[in-house]
């Protein structure tokens, strides 16, 4: 995939931590570390958005539908 160059500014203490990770071999270079951090944040935001959308579902209506389905199924079950 093609790469694009960008310029960023960050707090010197954060940059120091980033450079420590690069020195310790956690990342090959600053660019890879920043790319990984941005990718992780984008994935986290997707998960949060999905969770928020799921929370909007009407739980009472879903429960009613589920119970309705169970009562219809149980009428067809043989007695033991």
C-alpha positions as CSV (number, residue, x, y, z in Angstrom):
1,X,0.0,0.0,0.0
2,X,1.4,3.4,-0.9
3,X,2.5,5.6,2.0
4,X,2.0,9.3,2.5
5,X,4.4,11.6,4.4
6,X,3.0,13.8,7.1
7,X,4.4,16.1,9.7
8,X,3.2,16.0,13.3
9,X,4.0,17.8,16.6
10,X,3.9,16.0,19.9
11,X,4.9,16.6,23.5
12,X,8.6,16.0,24.1
13,X,7.9,13.5,26.9
14,X,5.7,11.4,24.6
15,X,8.4,11.6,21.9
16,X,11.0,10.4,24.5
17,X,8.8,7.4,25.3
18,X,8.3,6.7,21.6
19,X,12.1,6.8,21.0
20,X,12.6,4.4,23.9
21,X,10.3,1.9,22.3
22,X,12.1,2.2,19.0
23,X,15.5,1.8,20.7
24,X,14.2,-1.3,22.5
25,X,13.1,-2.8,19.2
26,X,9.4,-2.7,19.9
27,X,9.0,-0.8,16.7
28,X,11.3,-0.5,13.7
29,X,11.1,3.3,13.6
30,X,8.9,6.3,14.7
31,X,6.7,6.0,11.6
32,X,5.8,2.4,12.3
33,X,5.1,3.2,15.9
34,X,2.8,6.1,15.1
35,X,1.1,4.2,12.3
36,X,0.4,1.3,14.7
37,X,-1.0,3.7,17.4
38,X,-3.3,5.4,14.9
39,X,-4.5,2.0,13.5
40,X,-5.2,0.8,17.1
41,X,-7.2,4.0,17.9
42,X,-9.2,3.7,14.7
43,X,-10.1,0.1,15.5
44,X,-11.0,1.0,19.1
45,X,-13.3,3.8,17.8
46,X,-15.0,1.2,15.6
47,X,-15.6,-1.1,18.5
48,X,-17.0,1.7,20.7
49,X,-19.3,2.8,17.8
50,X,-20.6,-0.7,17.4
51,X,-21.2,-1.1,21.1
52,X,-23.0,2.3,21.2
53,X,-25.2,1.1,18.3
54,X,-26.0,-2.2,20.0
55,X,-26.9,-0.3,23.2
56,X,-29.6,1.5,21.2
57,X,-31.5,-1.7,20.5
58,X,-34.8,-2.0,22.2
59,X,-34.2,-4.8,24.6
60,X,-37.8,-5.1,25.7
61,X,-39.1,-5.6,22.1
62,X,-36.4,-8.2,21.5
63,X,-37.3,-10.1,24.6
64,X,-41.0,-10.1,23.6
65,X,-40.1,-11.4,20.2
66,X,-37.9,-14.1,21.7
67,X,-40.6,-15.2,24.1
68,X,-43.2,-15.2,21.4
69,X,-41.0,-17.5,19.3
70,X,-40.4,-19.8,22.2
71,X,-44.1,-20.1,23.0
72,X,-44.8,-21.0,19.4
73,X,-42.1,-23.6,19.3
74,X,-43.0,-25.1,22.6
75,X,-46.6,-25.8,21.3
76,X,-45.0,-28.1,18.7
77,X,-42.8,-30.0,21.0
78,X,-43.9,-33.5,21.9
79,X,-44.7,-34.4,25.5
80,X,-42.4,-36.8,27.3
